[in-house]
């Protein structure tokens, strides 16, 4: 049961991060211009750089290479 809660929490964090990135893009800000901020926010949420790159690739395919 605890493992399911941890998984749900991680999924919520992932969804929040992807929404944040998409909102940044919709505001007209490019990922490249905000790369450092996006990576810092992802790291604060507990993601490693490789996970952030994968999430960015899924959220905004045109954002890479970073």
Buried (B, 14 or more C-beta within 10 A) or exposed (E): EEEEEEEEEEEEBBEEBBEBBEEBBEEEEEBEEBBEEBBEBBEEBEBEEEBBBEBBBEBBEEBEEE
